[in-house]
Amino acid sequence: MIDVMFVGVFSQNSTNVSQARGLIDTGVSVGAYDYREKLNKFHTITARDQDLISLIKDRKPKLTIFSKCNKMHERVVKEATKVSHTCLWYMDALNNIDQELISKIKNCNTFISGV
């Protein structure tokens, strides 16, 4: 079974919920990590990011999907890429590209956009 770490938002109306369910329906094991919810729990971006890095290093998924993941340091993607194939899935319009996004794109294996 393929193991995937899916980093996104998993609130009731989020498209990440149905995307993760689609992966599960194809027989993939999915670990869902709600990065916004975890930020509320850890109160700082640095603590949340370190928690995620530790989880990825322990789990060693075959694939780590980052869905947008704004306000997440590029270091998370860089560290995940050391142990997993990484994919940044960015479905927003590309007119709001900033240095944070560019850094993540440079540090992941695959970048997918909606445009």
N, C-alpha and C positions, 0 to 999 in steps of 0.2 A: 504494500500500500504506500502510495506517495504521501509524504508529510509536507504540509504547507502551513507556514505562519502567515496569517493575513492581518496586516496592521491597517486599521481603518476606523470608521465610526459605525457602531452597531446599534444605534438608537432605532426606535420603531419605524421611522420613515426613511431610513438610510438605504440607499441602493446596495451598500456593502452587505446587508443582511441577505438579500436574494442572491447576490454574487457568491457569497460563501456557501449558501444552500445549494447552488448549482454545482459547485465543486464537490460538496459532500455527496450529492446525488450521483456523481460519476465515480464514486468510490475513493475519493481523496480524503485523507485525514486533515482537518483544518483546525488550527489553533487560532482563535479570533482574539485580537488584542485591540481594544478600543483606546486609542491613544489620547483622545480627549477626556474620556472618563478617568483614565489613569492619571492624567495631569491634575484633575480635581483631587484625586486620592493622594498623590505625592506632593502637590502644591508647587513644585518647581519643575521646569523643563529638564534640568540636569538630572534630577532624581528619577523622573519618569524615563528619560532616555537610558540611564544606566540600568534600570530595571528591565527594559526591553532588550538591551544588549546582552545582559546576563541570561535572560530567558532564551534568546536565540542561540547563544553559545552552548547552553545546556541541552536544548532540544535538538539542535543541528538539523533543521528542516531541509528538505531537498530544494524548496523554493520559498522565498520570503517576498510577499507582495506588499508594497507600500502604496496605499490608496491616498493620494494627495499628500497627507502628512505634513501640512504646514505647521510651523512653529516646532519642528523637530530638527535637531542639529544633524548636519551631514555625517557626523561621526557614527551615527547609528547605522546608516546605509553602508558606510565604509567597513565597519566591524561585521555587519551581517554578510557582506560580500566575501569575507574571509572564510566563512563556514557554509555558505548557501548561495545558490543562484538568486540574484535579486532582480526585482522588477518594480519600477516606479510607474504606477498607473495614474495618470493625471488627466481627468476628463473635463476640467474647466477650460474655458477659452484661453488660448495662449497669449492673449494680450496682457495678462498679468504675470508674466515671467519676471522673477526677481533673482537676485544673487543666490538666495537660499535654494530655490528650485534648480538653478543651473548647477550648483555644487552637488546636489543630490543626483542629478542626471549624470554628471561626470563620474560619480562613484558607484553607480549601479550597473548591472550587466545588461539590462533591457529597459527601455523607456517606451511607454505606450501612451499616446494622447488621443483625444477625441477629435482632433483637427487634422 
